[in-house]
Amino acid sequence: MTNCRLCFDLPHGSKKVWNVPLLESPNFVALPSLGALVEGWLLLMPKRHFICMGALPPSFAAELMEMKYILCSILQEYYGQISVFEHGPSRSNLGIGCGVDHAHLHIVPLAFDLLAAATSFLPEDVLWSKAGLEQCQAAFHRGEDYLYLEQPIGIGRIATHNGFGSQLLRRAIATRVGAPNEFNWREDPQLPKVLATIDKFRSWGGGVYACKNRLKVAA
């Protein structure tokens, strides 16, 4: 049993516009991100409760990759270069989880190098290595917190550490876009960008549905 708010809102329906799926597959949903520092920021998450993407069973891998590919393709058409990242906690109630202990992959239009932007926010001894979902799963099963970053899409990297702190990559993005004090999604929900993202995504919905008719696109 979990007290996760998302686990309640997703199956029961939510009146909060940022918790209404824009796209869904049998096991995943895409939501607009509350606290979007740039327009186009989406979250890809499983419908069932998992603490991080590394905790997903192997049977979810192909569907996750397909959903990620579709979402990145849509955002690239509108916004250009895309970054994918995750703050991956090994267990609940850790700072790295950013206050949302339900697995979620950030899919974000960014025209700059996020790894370079994040360097000054990282502990000095952090090392990055090439990675995909398998390496995230391995880190989780070792009980390690991790950061996962994909930029460009298809080139993944992982770093593990017990001292990443909260919202590290969000802090890096906020600083890079000139809003260093607006990184906290709870304090700065960025609703105009959230609403613009929803409008833009829904204008593409028919095209996605025609190409991937097994996926459900919000009207």
Secondary structure by P-SEA (a helix, b strand, c coil): ccccaaaaaaaacccccccccccccccbbbbccccccccbbbbbbbcccccccccccccaaaaaaaaaaaaaaaaaacccbbbbbbbcccccccccccccccbbbbbbbcccccccccccccccccccccccaaaaaaaaaacccbbbbbccccbbbbbbccccccaaaaaaaaaaaccccccccccccaaaaaaaaaaaaaaaaaaaaaacccccccc
